[in-house]
Amino acid sequence: MPTEIYLVKVGMTMTEGMVSAWYVEDGAPVDRGEPLYALETEKINMDVEAETGGIVKHIATPGVMMEPGRVVGFIF
């Protein structure tokens, strides 16, 4: 069963953010703890790490704003 990759919520007031860049190519392997994507919000930029290892499938297009909690990809 695939693991969902979410747009993480940073802080109580965050209402939107985006994947500004994927560090792991679509279809490429990733290890647990490896930087997966760059999160950009109005107030902060940070790297989000993979929660598990596997093959990455992107759903979100970099640069598109969305609400926190949205699924941006999967790890199979």
C-alpha positions in Angstrom: 0.0 0.0 0.0 1.5 3.4 -0.9 2.4 6.0 1.7 0.8 9.4 1.0 3.1 12.4 0.9 1.3 15.5 2.4 1.9 19.2 2.1 2.9 19.7 5.7 1.4 22.4 7.9 4.0 24.6 9.6 2.5 26.7 12.4 -1.0 27.4 13.4 -1.6 30.3 11.0 -0.5 28.6 7.8 -3.3 28.6 5.2 -1.4 27.8 2.0 1.9 26.6 0.7 3.5 24.9 -2.2 6.1 22.3 -3.3 8.6 24.7 -4.7 10.9 21.9 -5.9 11.1 18.1 -5.8 14.5 16.8 -4.7 13.7 13.2 -5.8 12.7 12.7 -9.4 9.3 11.1 -10.3 9.8 7.3 -10.4 13.1 7.5 -8.5 13.9 5.6 -5.3 14.1 7.5 -1.9 15.3 6.4 1.5 13.6 7.3 4.8 14.9 10.6 6.1 16.2 11.8 2.7 15.1 15.3 1.6 12.0 14.9 -0.6 10.7 18.3 -1.5 11.1 22.0 -0.7 8.1 23.5 1.0 7.5 27.2 0.5 5.0 29.4 2.5 4.5 33.1 3.0 6.8 33.0 6.1 9.1 30.0 5.8 11.0 27.8 3.4 12.0 24.3 4.5 12.9 20.8 3.3 10.5 18.0 4.0 12.0 14.5 4.4 10.6 11.1 3.3 8.8 9.3 6.1 9.6 5.9 4.5 11.7 4.5 1.7 10.4 3.4 -1.8 9.7 4.8 -5.2 8.3 8.4 -5.4 5.3 9.4 -7.5 4.7 13.1 -7.8 1.1 14.5 -7.9 1.8 18.2 -7.1 3.4 20.5 -9.7 6.1 22.8 -8.2 4.9 26.4 -7.8 1.2 25.6 -7.4 -0.3 27.0 -4.1 -2.5 24.6 -2.1 -3.9 24.2 1.4 -1.8 22.2 4.0 -2.7 18.5 4.3 -3.2 18.0 0.6 -1.6 14.9 -0.9 1.3 16.0 -3.1 2.6 12.5 -4.0 3.1 8.9 -3.0 5.9 6.5 -2.0 5.4 3.0 -3.2 
